[in-house]
């Protein structure tokens, strides 16, 4: 392990985060996973022939996910806090140029970060996720009350869920998503701890609570207005209809937007890792001045 890799891991530890590093280039590619996933979401892609000379590829576990620490007992997971967490991390890291890859919720985090801090990001890649999840103004109180009800349910038990076997963990994840067995196993290996008595999830149960706050459509469009960062949007051919609706709503927010459609489901970057990497690398290379 090089001194730069040690320094990066030291920064992650300082911030209560975890992740994996590939390469030792001057430009940083920061990979941000989706909701209830972890940094191994990018494992199949980073196992391909990545450019390790010009780029350092850093895939992180967001707070409460994978091997990163949970937020304190009096805290909750607000979407906007992920943008702040990302900014704190980027400020601590010492790289000349930074590129962002986000999948699903991670894509939403990355495009809002690019909107807020356009001078920090050289280029952006969004994988089957774009924009911000919104709530109609007339449903704001309902959103808030749902969040309070779920918080009250967790007061009785804040322990993560137990499963009788790791096979049950994989099957539960497959049932709740479009993941196949192999990729569900990759993700849940990092999201689980095996004991003699069973398997415990590492993910913070509070991640499943309804958010007490969401932007309205007008607020979200205002936040993302005129994103200057060169952006690649990768649409999964067999992805979720919600992503299509989000794309149609938010595509006008991007001044420089390129769209590519790749085969696969919502986790197309895991199913179709080589083509995803090639598509993203070509996009980033066009804006890498190192």
Secondary structure, DSSP 4 states (H G I P E B T S, - for coil): --HHHHHHHHHHHHTT-EEEEE---SEEEEEE--TT--GGGGHHHHTS---TTTEEEEEEEPTTSTTSPPPPTT----HHHHHHHHHHHHHHS--SEEEEEEETHHHHHHHHHHHH-GGGEEEEEEES--S--B--GGGHHHHHHHHHHHHHHHHH--PPPEES-HHHHHHHHHHTSS--HHHHHHHHHHTEEEETTEEEE-S-GGGGSPPS--B-HHHHHHHTTTB-SEEEEEEETT--HHHHHHHHHHGGGBSSEEEEEESSSTTHHHHTHHHHHHHHHHHHHTT---
